[in-house]
Amino acid sequence: MNFLDYACKSSQDIEKEFGSSVKFGLNDNQLIINKNKYGSNILIKKEKTWFDFLLLQYGSPIIILLIGAAYASLFLEEYINAIAIFCIVIINTFISFYQEYMASRQVRILQDYLEQKSRIIRNGKEIFIESKKLVPGDIVILGSGDHIPADVRFIEVSSLSVNESSLSGESVPVIKKSEQLDFIPKNIFCAYNIGFSGTVVVSGIGKGIVFATGQETSFGKISDFTITTVHETKFFKNIKKISYFLIKIIVVTLCCLIILHIIFKPSVVSISELLMFAVALAVGIAPEALPSISTFSLSRGAILLAKNKVIVKRLSSIEDLGGLEIICTDKTGTITENKLTIEDINSPFYDYKKSLIYMALSGLRPIAKRDRPVHPFDNAAWDKLSPDDFDLLLKYKRIDEIPFDSKHRRNLVLVKNGFEKNEHEFVLIVNGDYEEVAARSKLSQAEKDNLREWINQKAKIGCRVIAIAKKDMSSIGLEGKNISDYENNMDFIALIALFDPIRKTVKYSLDTARKLGLQVKIITGDDSAIAGNIALQIDLIRNIQDIVTGEEFAIMSDKEKERIAQVVSVFARFLPEQKYEIIKILKKGKSVGYLGDGINDAPALKEADVGFAVQGAVDIAKDAADIILLKKSLITVVEGIIIGRTVFVNTFNYLKITLASNLGNFFSIAAISLFIPFLPLLPLQILLVNLLSDSPMIAISTDNVSAQELACPTSYNLKHLIVFILIFGVISSIFDFVFFFKFYKLSYPGLLQTNWFIFSILTEVLFIFSGRTKKLFIKALRPSYWLLSFSIITILSTIIIPFTEIGKRVFSFVNPSFSGILIIFGIGAAYFISCEIFKLFYYKFIYPNNNY
């Protein structure tokens, strides 16, 4: 039976089918029966295995080039060379695989915190359970912002509308009904009393009985055909561009080299040896650790974020973090602690105790005496109530409600009167924005003015004020009508001033953000006086007038909006569509992050370059976000940006250093090979140079990054990269020629090749310590432990290998002389000093204000 059939069945028939009831839900015995019969509410989806992660590592153009070189070596029967290339591939891909796989496991563990929960009725009690534990027959209670966790037949609704675009493609919300349909719907568009799994409640509340779970839902039946779009950042696009660009250079250069060798040196080197030399050179210039270091850096960043209770839904968003220039956030829970306390009550017509009772009634209905509500407003009332007050609250029965939303700025609750027995059997309570409540209350203009003055005074000390009114009603006329129809001529009860203390870490967070070149902007729906007072206290603005309200923004011209978006730091009374608009405007010239947790934040979260949501956010907000914060705090966001920038700087440093070194060595070896009767480095020796130099190169991803280099948002500057590579590649080649002219006449082929092997690795390692910083190396931040360790081990290994039997027999090395090693280190020191001089000149005159 599918949803079409349940749309035409009565709620009583559905209850009977699953052994449930609207009032009591499933009992424990029926729960076990239904679970065994229908299974769990889980969509079957293919999880990535370790093998899937391993295969992903072989998709890089650089890795494909290396594998091609390995097979070319096999074809030329150079088996040792082939093994060496395969070793390079395996080592680099294993590092990438291991790090990415471990990061995914770490994130998966944290994602257990984000299990979607559902509010249901079982055994006559309202409880929250993990949505995956739902079974057919469960009674689900839904509100604004909730994902519908399974296919349900609505049995009670109040102003309920659902966004079904994820299933139908229709962006206009669908109004839902609870009545049994008297026709068989032809498709989902006509199933007005059905809630489909995966769709989102836009407004109102509803209660439904689950009739399909997991793969049996409409969403589950089409899930096998869905395709997930992979977001590719500018960073990875540029990595691919560089990879393909390098491959073109390699192919063209090597073809020219082979042709020149054949023309000018036809009898000196055999064709097979020449081809193998070309293959080795191709491997030599290729930044084979590039896939490893980019994955390693991002995965390491994900693990660091996970330790700070930050879940990265999209690994590449870590790199986007580093480029953020503006952070937009609401104030509640980020700037303030979101721990509300009642600071004062202005109740001109009712006593203090009754005001508290009505405030508590207008919030979340208590499930039991000790069950605290989720919402901070309701918690504030709970803290002031006595045990006797709780007993009184439990006598009320909630009949209907319309939840708070950003458009209407109030909520309505209809309860059956348990306070006193009289002809008014019901009480309608409204709770929300003062202007909205006052407009529906019996207040004189003088009373309104006095109340407004009181609100202004409380706003100056940072208090948020809500208003409460009520209307006593009889049951006559309630049938079939919406409770909002009676929202007039209400009795005003009280103004409640609530104080939310500013987080102790906010000033430090803002100071850190400024040092990072980050702008922080508050975009809130709160009153401008409250937002302004808080902004003044944290030094975000200097004058209370430096605020723009939603009303002011709405009447501005497009040009004025663009100007205001850049210069103003606090936006108050902003509607959801205005939040989206301000993010869109800011994105025209800057990279923007947005932190939100409500259904009204979803459009802005989706539009931002990086969307942040918190664990307690509504489902639609978490879906729209790239990063989930298990702890809502501005400092968590700022620390995440520092990690993102560190990842970027280290990856970019690797690119600069390895490409400059490799390019210089590539052209000098290729050029010199045309003028001597033997190869300056044997193919296997070139491969060993690559293998040994990869260790400290990969360790760059663990390097410490100075505050100066973190001080500005990062952006990928290809022009800077190319200019840097060319300048320092030329310097590298010059010193290769210096080395060659020093040793060529003094050495025979084996000794020259051995010395060049040592010199090549030494200069690559030395250049790491010059290229890793913009400062003079002795003034730079200390290198990481791993970078220093691997560099020392690499240099020692380079000197030792030529003296070993393996070095002599396999790699054709000879014992270098002590004086030769001293000369090599001397030329290396001159090379390092030259790099330092040109580096300081480069960053002072060529790219003085460059930030990558």
C-alpha positions in Angstrom: 0.0 0.0 0.0 1.4 3.4 -0.9 0.7 7.0 0.1 -2.2 7.3 -2.3 -4.1 4.7 -0.4 -3.4 6.3 3.1 -4.5 9.7 1.8 -8.0 8.2 1.4 -8.1 6.2 4.6 -9.5 7.6 7.9 -7.2 8.1 10.8 -9.1 5.5 12.7 -8.4 2.9 10.1 -4.7 3.7 10.0 -4.5 3.6 13.8 -6.2 0.2 13.7 -3.8 -1.1 11.0 -0.7 -0.3 13.1 -2.1 -0.9 16.6 -1.7 2.8 17.6 -3.8 5.7 18.8 -3.6 9.4 18.4 -3.8 10.1 22.1 -1.5 7.3 23.4 0.7 6.3 20.4 2.3 2.9 20.4 2.7 0.8 23.5 5.8 -1.2 24.2 4.4 -4.5 22.9 3.1 -3.0 19.7 6.4 -1.2 19.2 8.3 -4.5 19.2 5.8 -6.0 16.8 6.0 -3.1 14.3 9.8 -2.9 14.5 10.1 -6.6 13.7 7.6 -6.3 10.9 8.7 -3.0 9.2 12.3 -2.5 10.4 14.1 0.7 11.3 13.7 4.2 9.7 17.0 4.1 7.9 17.7 4.7 4.2 20.1 2.2 2.8 23.0 4.1 1.4 26.5 3.0 0.4 29.1 4.1 2.9 32.6 4.8 1.7 34.9 2.0 2.6 38.6 2.2 3.1 39.0 0.8 -0.4 36.8 3.6 -1.8 39.1 6.2 -0.1 42.2 4.4 -1.5 40.8 4.4 -5.1 40.1 8.2 -4.8 43.8 8.8 -4.4 44.6 7.6 -7.9 42.4 10.2 -9.7 45.0 13.0 -9.6 46.6 13.9 -13.0 50.0 13.9 -11.3 49.5 10.3 -10.0 48.3 9.2 -13.4 51.4 10.7 -15.0 53.6 8.8 -12.5 51.8 5.5 -13.2 52.2 6.1 -16.9 56.0 6.6 -16.3 56.1 3.4 -14.3 54.5 1.4 -17.1 56.9 3.1 -19.6 59.8 1.8 -17.5 58.4 -1.7 -17.6 58.0 -1.5 -21.4 61.7 -0.4 -21.6 62.6 -3.4 -19.3 63.9 -1.0 -16.6 62.4 -2.9 -13.8 64.2 -1.3 -10.9 63.2 2.1 -12.2 59.6 0.9 -12.5 59.7 -0.4 -8.9 61.1 3.0 -7.7 58.3 5.0 -9.4 55.7 2.6 -8.1 57.2 3.1 -4.6 56.9 6.9 -5.0 53.2 6.5 -6.0 52.4 4.0 -3.2 54.0 6.1 -0.5 52.3 9.3 -1.5 48.9 7.8 -2.1 49.1 5.8 1.2 49.8 9.0 3.1 46.8 10.7 1.5 44.6 7.7 2.0 45.5 7.2 5.6 45.0 10.8 6.6 41.7 11.2 4.7 40.3 7.9 6.0 41.2 8.8 9.6 39.7 12.2 9.2 36.5 10.7 7.9 36.3 8.4 10.8 36.8 11.2 13.3 34.0 13.3 11.6 31.7 10.3 11.5 32.1 9.8 15.2 31.2 13.4 15.8 28.2 13.1 13.5 26.6 10.8 16.0 25.9 14.0 18.0 23.9 15.3 15.1 21.4 12.5 14.9 18.0 13.9 13.9 15.5 13.6 16.7 11.7 13.5 16.5 9.1 14.5 19.0 6.6 11.6 19.3 3.9 10.2 21.5 4.5 6.7 23.0 2.7 5.1 25.9 0.7 8.3 26.3 3.8 10.5 26.9 5.6 13.0 24.7 9.2 12.0 24.2 12.1 12.8 21.9 13.8 9.9 20.1 16.3 9.5 17.3 14.4 9.6 14.0 16.0 6.3 12.9 14.1 4.5 15.7 10.7 5.5 14.3 8.3 2.7 13.2 4.9 2.8 11.5 2.2 3.6 14.0 4.3 6.3 15.8 2.5 9.6 16.4 4.9 12.4 15.3 4.5 16.0 16.4 6.0 18.5 13.9 6.7 22.3 14.1 8.3 25.0 12.0 11.8 24.1 10.7 11.4 20.4 11.3 12.3 17.8 8.7 9.5 15.3 8.3 11.4 12.1 9.4 9.1 9.5 7.7 6.0 9.4 5.5 3.1 10.4 7.8 -0.7 10.9 7.4 -1.7 14.1 9.1 -4.4 13.8 11.7 -4.2 17.2 13.3 -2.9 20.4 11.7 -2.8 24.1 12.6 -1.7 26.6 9.9 0.6 23.9 8.6 2.6 24.4 5.4 5.4 22.2 4.0 8.2 22.8 1.5 8.2 19.7 -0.7 10.8 21.0 -3.2 13.3 18.3 -2.3 10.7 15.8 -3.6 8.6 17.5 -6.1 10.7 20.4 -7.3 7.9 22.8 -6.5 9.3 25.8 -4.4 5.9 27.1 -3.2 5.0 25.6 0.2 2.0 23.3 0.3 -0.8 23.9 2.7 -1.6 20.6 4.6 -4.9 19.3 5.8 -5.9 16.5 8.2 -9.2 15.5 6.6 -9.6 12.2 4.8 -9.5 12.8 1.0 -12.7 11.8 -0.9 -10.6 11.1 -4.1 -7.5 9.1 -4.9 -4.7 11.6 -5.5 -2.9 11.1 -8.8 0.5 12.3 -7.5 2.2 13.9 -4.5 1.0 17.4 -5.5 -2.6 16.4 -4.6 -1.8 14.5 -1.4 -2.7 17.4 0.9 -3.0 15.2 4.0 0.4 13.4 3.6 3.7 14.5 4.9 6.6 13.1 2.9 10.0 12.1 4.4 12.7 14.6 3.7 10.4 17.6 3.3 10.5 20.6 5.7 7.8 22.2 7.8 7.7 25.9 6.9 5.1 27.1 9.3 2.5 25.9 11.7 2.3 22.7 13.7 0.9 19.2 12.9 0.5 15.7 14.3 0.7 12.7 12.1 0.8 8.9 12.2 3.8 7.2 10.5 2.8 4.7 7.8 6.1 4.2 5.9 9.8 4.3 7.0 13.2 4.0 5.5 13.3 2.6 2.0 9.5 2.3 1.9 9.0 6.1 2.0 8.5 8.0 -1.2 11.9 9.6 -0.7 13.5 6.2 0.0 12.1 4.7 -3.3 13.8 7.3 -5.4 17.0 7.7 -3.3 18.9 5.0 -5.3 18.5 7.3 -8.3 19.7 10.5 -6.7 23.1 12.0 -7.5 25.1 14.0 -5.0 26.8 17.0 -6.4 30.4 17.4 -5.3 31.4 20.9 -4.5 34.9 21.7 -5.9 36.6 24.8 -4.5 38.7 27.3 -6.4 41.7 25.8 -4.6 41.2 22.3 -6.1 40.3 23.8 -9.5 43.6 25.7 -9.5 45.5 22.6 -8.3 44.1 20.7 -11.4 45.0 23.6 -13.6 48.6 23.6 -12.4 48.8 19.8 -12.8 47.6 19.9 -16.4 49.8 22.9 -17.1 52.9 21.0 -15.8 52.0 17.9 -17.8 52.0 20.0 -20.9 55.3 21.6 -20.1 56.8 18.2 -19.3 55.6 16.6 -22.5 56.7 19.5 -24.8 60.1 19.9 -23.1 60.9 16.2 -23.1 59.9 15.8 -26.8 62.2 18.7 -27.7 65.0 17.2 -25.5 64.7 13.8 -27.2 64.7 15.3 -30.7 67.8 17.4 -29.8 69.6 14.4 -28.5 68.8 12.4 -31.6 70.0 15.2 -33.8 73.1 16.3 -32.0 74.1 13.2 -30.1 72.9 10.2 -32.0 75.6 7.8 -30.9 76.4 8.9 -27.3 73.2 7.6 -25.5 71.0 4.7 -26.6 67.4 5.4 -27.5 66.1 3.2 -24.6 68.4 5.0 -22.1 67.4 8.4 -23.5 63.7 7.5 -23.1 64.3 6.3 -19.6 66.1 9.5 -18.8 63.1 11.4 -20.1 60.8 9.4 -18.0 62.9 10.0 -14.9 63.0 13.8 -15.7 59.2 13.8 -16.0 58.9 12.2 -12.6 61.5 14.6 -11.3 59.6 17.8 -12.2 56.2 16.4 -11.2 55.1 17.5 -7.8 54.1 14.0 -6.9 53.4 14.9 -3.3 50.8 17.5 -4.3 47.8 15.2 -4.0 49.2 13.9 -0.7 49.9 17.3 0.8 46.6 18.9 -0.2 44.6 15.9 1.2 47.0 15.6 4.2 46.6 19.3 5.0 42.8 19.3 4.7 42.4 16.0 6.6 44.7 17.2 9.3 42.6 20.4 9.5 39.4 18.4 9.7 40.9 16.4 12.6 42.0 19.6 14.4 38.5 21.0 14.0 36.9 17.8 15.1 38.9 18.0 18.4 37.3 21.5 18.9 33.9 19.9 18.3 33.5 21.3 14.8 32.1 19.0 12.1 33.2 19.6 8.6 30.5 18.3 6.2 32.6 19.2 3.1 36.4 18.7 3.5 37.2 21.3 0.9 35.3 23.9 2.9 38.4 24.0 5.2 40.3 25.8 2.5 37.3 28.2 2.0 37.6 29.0 5.7 41.0 30.5 5.1 39.6 32.9 2.5 36.8 34.4 4.6 36.9 38.1 4.9 33.6 38.8 6.6 31.7 36.8 9.3 28.0 37.6 9.7 26.2 36.3 12.8 23.2 36.7 15.0 24.0 37.9 18.5 22.1 35.2 20.4 24.3 32.4 21.6 27.3 33.7 19.6 27.8 37.2 21.1 25.7 36.4 24.2 25.4 33.1 26.2 21.8 32.3 25.2 21.1 31.8 28.9 18.2 34.1 29.6 17.1 35.2 33.1 14.1 37.3 34.0 15.6 40.7 34.9 12.2 42.5 35.6 8.5 42.2 35.0 6.1 45.1 34.3 2.6 43.8 35.0 0.2 46.8 35.3 -2.9 44.6 35.5 -1.9 41.2 37.0 0.3 40.1 39.9 3.9 38.8 39.4 2.9 35.2 39.9 0.1 35.1 37.4 2.4 36.8 34.8 4.9 34.0 35.3 2.2 31.3 34.9 0.9 32.8 31.7 4.5 33.1 30.4 5.1 29.4 31.2 1.8 28.4 29.6 2.7 30.2 26.3 5.9 28.2 26.0 6.6 24.5 25.6 4.1 22.4 27.5 5.8 20.4 30.3 5.9 16.6 29.8 6.6 16.0 33.4 7.4 18.0 36.5 11.2 17.8 36.1 11.3 18.1 32.3 12.8 21.4 31.4 11.8 23.0 28.1 14.3 23.5 25.3 13.7 27.1 24.5 15.7 29.7 26.6 12.6 31.9 27.0 10.7 29.0 28.6 13.7 28.1 30.8 13.8 31.6 32.2 10.2 31.2 33.4 10.9 27.7 34.7 13.7 29.1 37.0 11.2 31.4 38.8 8.4 28.8 39.3 7.8 27.0 42.6 6.8 23.3 42.9 3.2 24.4 43.5 3.3 26.4 40.3 4.4 23.3 38.4 1.5 21.3 39.8 -0.8 24.0 38.6 0.7 24.0 35.1 0.1 20.3 34.7 -3.6 20.9 35.1 -3.7 22.8 31.8 -4.3 21.0 28.6 -3.0 22.4 25.4 -5.6 22.4 22.7 -3.9 24.2 19.8 -1.0 26.5 19.0 0.6 28.5 16.3 4.4 28.6 16.8 6.5 31.8 16.6 7.9 32.7 13.3 10.1 35.6 12.0 7.3 37.0 9.9 4.5 37.3 12.6 6.9 37.6 15.5 4.6 36.0 18.1 3.1 32.6 19.0 -0.4 31.7 20.0 -1.5 29.0 22.4 -5.0 27.8 23.3 -5.2 25.9 26.6 -8.1 24.5 28.5 -8.6 26.6 31.7 -7.2 24.9 34.8 -6.6 28.1 36.8 -10.1 28.8 38.0 -13.5 27.4 37.3 -15.9 29.8 35.5 -17.8 30.1 32.3 -14.6 30.7 30.3 -13.4 27.2 29.6 -10.4 28.2 27.4 -7.6 30.7 27.5 -5.9 32.0 24.4 -2.4 33.3 25.1 -0.2 35.4 22.8 3.5 35.8 23.5 6.0 37.8 21.4 7.1 41.2 20.1 5.5 44.1 22.0 4.2 45.9 18.9 2.5 42.7 17.7 0.9 41.9 21.1 0.0 45.5 21.9 -1.8 45.9 18.5 -4.1 43.0 19.6 -4.6 44.2 23.2 -7.0 46.5 24.9 -4.6 49.3 25.7 -5.0 53.1 25.7 -2.5 55.2 23.8 -1.1 56.5 27.2 -0.7 52.9 28.4 1.1 52.0 25.2 3.4 55.0 25.5 4.3 54.1 29.1 5.0 50.5 28.2 7.2 51.6 25.2 9.2 53.9 27.5 9.8 51.0 29.9 11.0 48.8 27.0 13.4 51.6 25.8 14.9 51.8 29.3 15.4 48.1 29.5 16.9 48.0 26.0 19.6 50.5 27.1 20.9 47.9 29.5 20.8 45.1 26.9 17.5 43.5 27.9 15.2 41.8 25.5 11.5 42.4 26.2 8.6 40.1 25.3 4.9 40.9 25.8 2.1 38.6 26.9 -1.7 39.0 26.6 -4.6 36.6 27.0 -8.2 36.2 26.1 -10.7 34.1 28.1 -13.0 32.1 25.8 -15.8 29.6 25.9 -16.0 26.5 23.6 -18.9 28.1 21.7 -17.7 29.0 18.2 -14.3 27.3 18.4 -15.2 24.4 16.2 -13.6 24.6 12.8 -12.0 28.0 13.2 -8.4 29.0 13.4 -7.4 30.4 16.8 -5.8 33.4 15.1 -9.3 34.5 14.2 -9.8 35.4 17.9 -6.6 37.3 18.3 -8.1 40.7 19.1 -9.4 42.7 22.2 -7.0 40.7 24.4 -6.2 41.5 28.0 -2.6 42.7 28.3 -0.8 40.8 31.0 2.8 41.9 31.2 6.2 42.9 29.8 9.0 40.5 30.7 12.5 41.9 30.5 15.0 39.1 29.8 18.8 39.5 30.2 21.3 37.4 28.2 24.8 38.0 29.4 27.6 38.7 26.9 30.1 35.8 26.5 33.4 36.4 28.3 35.3 35.3 25.2 33.7 37.8 22.8 36.1 40.7 23.2 39.0 38.3 22.7 37.3 36.8 19.7 36.8 40.2 18.1 40.3 41.3 18.8 41.6 38.0 17.2 39.3 38.5 14.3 40.6 42.0 13.7 44.2 40.7 13.7 43.1 38.2 11.1 41.7 41.0 8.9 38.2 39.7 9.5 35.1 42.0 9.7 32.4 40.8 12.1 28.8 41.9 11.4 25.7 41.3 13.5 22.5 40.6 11.5 19.7 40.1 13.9 15.9 40.2 14.1 16.2 41.8 17.5 15.3 45.4 18.5 17.9 47.9 17.3 18.3 49.4 20.8 19.2 45.9 22.3 21.6 45.1 19.4 23.2 48.5 19.6 23.7 48.3 23.3 25.5 45.0 23.0 27.5 46.1 20.0 28.7 49.2 22.1 29.7 47.0 25.0 31.9 44.8 22.8 33.4 47.7 20.9 31.9 46.6 17.6 30.4 50.1 17.0 31.2 53.5 18.5 27.8 55.1 18.4 24.3 53.7 18.9 23.3 55.4 15.7 25.7 53.2 13.6 22.9 50.7 13.1 20.7 50.0 10.1 17.2 48.5 10.6 15.3 46.4 8.2 12.8 49.1 7.6 15.5 51.6 6.6 17.3 49.0 4.5 14.1 48.2 2.6 13.6 51.7 1.2 17.3 52.2 0.1 18.4 52.2 -3.5 20.5 49.3 -4.7 23.6 51.6 -4.8 23.0 52.7 -1.2 22.5 49.1 0.0 25.9 48.2 -1.4 27.5 51.1 0.4 25.8 50.4 3.7 26.6 46.7 3.5 30.3 47.5 3.5 30.5 50.2 6.2 27.8 49.1 8.7 28.5 46.4 11.3 25.1 46.0 13.0 21.8 45.3 11.2 18.7 45.0 13.4 15.1 44.0 12.8 16.1 42.2 9.6 13.8 39.8 7.9 15.0 36.4 6.5 14.9 37.7 2.9 16.9 40.8 4.0 19.6 38.6 5.6 19.9 36.7 2.3 20.1 40.0 0.4 22.8 41.4 2.6 24.9 38.2 2.2 24.4 38.4 -1.6 25.6 42.0 -1.7 28.7 41.4 0.5 29.7 38.4 -1.7 30.1 40.7 -4.7 33.5 41.7 -3.5 34.4 39.6 -0.5 34.3 36.1 0.8 31.5 35.8 3.4 30.7 33.3 6.2 27.3 33.2 7.9 26.4 31.7 11.3 22.8 30.9 11.8 20.5 28.3 13.4 16.9 29.1 12.5 14.7 28.2 9.5 14.9 31.9 8.6 18.7 31.6 8.3 18.6 28.8 5.7 18.7 31.0 2.6 21.6 33.1 3.9 23.5 29.9 5.0 23.1 28.5 1.5 24.2 31.7 -0.2 27.3 32.3 2.0 30.7 31.0 0.9 30.9 29.1 4.2 27.7 28.4 6.2 28.0 27.6 9.9 25.2 26.0 11.9 25.1 24.8 15.5 24.1 21.4 16.8 20.8 22.7 18.1 19.8 24.4 14.9 16.7 23.4 13.0 17.2 20.6 10.5 16.9 22.8 7.4 19.7 25.1 8.7 22.0 22.2 9.4 21.3 20.9 5.9 22.2 24.3 4.3 25.4 24.7 6.3 28.9 23.5 5.4 30.2 23.3 8.9 28.4 22.3 12.1 29.5 23.7 15.5 28.8 21.4 18.4 29.5 24.5 20.6 28.0 27.8 19.4 30.7 30.5 20.0 32.4 33.1 17.9 35.8 32.0 19.1 35.1 28.5 17.6 34.5 30.1 14.2 37.7 32.3 14.5 39.8 29.3 15.5 38.4 27.4 12.5 39.4 30.3 10.2 43.0 30.1 11.7 43.1 26.4 10.9 41.8 27.1 7.4 44.4 29.7 6.7 47.2 27.5 8.1 46.1 24.7 5.8 46.2 27.1 2.8 49.5 28.7 3.6 51.3 25.4 4.1 49.8 23.9 0.9 50.8 27.0 -1.0 54.3 27.0 0.4 54.7 23.4 -0.7 53.6 24.4 -4.2 56.0 27.4 -4.4 59.0 25.5 -3.0 58.7 22.2 -4.8 57.8 23.7 -8.2 60.7 26.2 -8.0 63.1 23.5 -7.0 61.9 20.9 -9.5 61.7 23.4 -12.4 65.2 24.6 -11.8 66.7 21.1 -11.5 64.6 19.9 -14.5 65.9 22.6 -16.9 69.5 22.5 -15.7 69.8 18.7 -16.0 68.0 18.7 -19.4 70.3 21.5 -20.7 73.6 20.0 -19.4 72.7 16.6 -20.8 73.1 18.1 -24.3 76.7 19.2 -23.7 78.3 16.2 -22.0 78.9 12.6 -23.2 77.0 11.0 -20.4 73.8 11.7 -18.3 74.4 14.1 -15.4 72.1 12.0 -13.3 71.0 8.4 -14.0 67.2 7.8 -14.2 67.3 5.8 -11.0 69.2 8.5 -9.2 66.7 11.1 -10.2 63.9 8.9 -8.8 65.8 8.5 -5.5 66.2 12.3 -5.3 62.4 12.6 -5.6 61.8 9.9 -3.1 64.1 11.3 -0.4 63.0 14.9 -0.9 59.3 14.1 -0.6 59.5 13.5 3.2 60.4 17.0 4.3 58.1 18.4 1.5 55.1 16.5 2.9 56.1 17.6 6.4 55.5 21.2 5.3 51.8 20.5 5.9 52.6 20.3 9.6 54.6 23.5 9.7 54.0 26.4 12.1 52.6 29.6 10.4 53.4 33.1 11.8 50.7 35.5 12.8 51.8 37.8 10.1 51.0 35.3 7.4 47.6 34.6 9.0 46.8 38.3 9.3 45.0 38.6 6.0 42.4 36.4 4.2 44.0 34.0 1.8 43.3 33.9 -1.9 44.8 31.8 -4.6 47.1 34.0 -6.7 48.3 32.1 -9.7 50.3 35.0 -11.1 52.3 35.3 -7.9 52.9 31.5 -7.9 54.2 31.6 -11.5 56.4 34.6 -11.0 57.9 33.1 -7.8 58.5 29.7 -9.5 60.3 31.4 -12.4 62.5 33.7 -10.3 63.6 31.0 -7.9 63.7 28.3 -10.5 66.2 30.4 -12.4 68.3 30.9 -9.2 68.2 27.1 -8.7 69.4 26.5 -12.3 72.2 29.1 -12.0 73.6 27.3 -8.9 73.2 24.0 -10.7 75.5 25.4 -13.5 77.9 26.7 -10.9 78.1 23.3 -9.3 78.5 21.6 -12.8 81.4 23.8 -13.9 83.1 23.3 -10.5 83.0 19.5 -10.6 82.8 18.6 -14.3 86.5 18.7 -15.0 87.5 17.4 -11.6 85.2 14.3 -11.7 84.5 11.3 -13.7 80.8 10.4 -14.5 80.2 8.3 -11.4 81.6 11.0 -9.0 79.8 13.9 -10.8 76.5 12.0 -10.6 77.0 11.2 -6.9 77.9 14.8 -6.0 75.0 16.1 -8.0 72.7 13.8 -6.2 73.8 15.1 -2.8 73.7 18.7 -4.1 70.2 18.4 -5.5 68.7 17.1 -2.2 70.7 19.6 -0.1 69.5 22.6 -2.1 65.8 21.4 -2.1 65.9 21.0 1.7 67.6 24.3 2.3 65.1 26.1 0.1 62.3 24.8 2.2 63.6 26.9 5.2 63.9 29.9 3.0 60.6 29.6 1.1 58.4 28.8 4.1 58.4 32.4 5.4 58.5 35.9 4.0 60.9 37.0 6.7 64.6 36.5 7.1 64.7 32.8 8.1 66.4 33.5 11.5 63.5 35.8 12.4 60.8 33.4 11.3 58.6 31.2 13.5 60.4 28.0 14.4 59.7 25.1 12.0 57.5 22.3 13.2 59.1 19.3 14.9 58.2 17.0 12.0 59.6 19.4 9.3 62.8 19.8 11.2 63.1 16.1 11.9 62.5 14.9 8.4 64.8 17.5 6.9 67.7 16.3 9.1 67.0 12.7 8.5 66.8 13.4 4.7 70.2 15.2 4.6 71.9 12.5 6.7 70.4 9.7 4.5 71.6 11.6 1.4 75.2 11.6 2.6 75.2 8.0 3.9 73.5 6.2 1.0 76.5 6.7 -1.5 78.8 4.9 1.0 76.5 1.9 1.3 76.6 -1.3 -0.8 73.0 -0.7 -2.0 73.9 2.8 -3.0 76.9 1.6 -5.1 75.3 -1.5 -6.6 71.7 -0.4 -7.2 72.2 3.4 -7.8 75.7 3.4 -9.2 77.1 5.8 -6.6 80.7 6.1 -5.7 82.4 7.3 -2.5 82.4 11.1 -2.5 85.4 12.8 -1.0 85.3 14.8 2.2 86.6 17.9 0.4 83.9 17.4 -2.3 81.2 17.3 0.4 82.6 20.5 1.9 82.5 22.2 -1.5 78.9 21.0 -2.0 77.8 22.5 1.4 79.7 25.7 0.6 77.8 26.1 -2.8 74.6 25.1 -1.0 75.2 27.8 1.6 75.7 30.4 -1.1 72.5 29.3 -2.8 70.6 29.6 0.5 72.0 33.1 1.1 71.1 34.1 -2.5 67.5 32.8 -2.0 67.2 34.8 1.2 68.4 38.0 -0.4 66.1 37.6 -3.5 63.2 36.6 -1.2 63.4 39.8 0.8 63.7 41.8 -2.4 60.7 39.9 -3.9 58.3 40.6 -1.0 59.4 44.2 -0.6 59.4 45.3 -4.3 57.6 42.8 -6.5 54.8 41.6 -4.3 54.9 44.0 -1.2 51.2 43.7 -0.4 50.7 40.2 -1.7 48.8 37.7 0.5 49.2 34.6 -1.6 
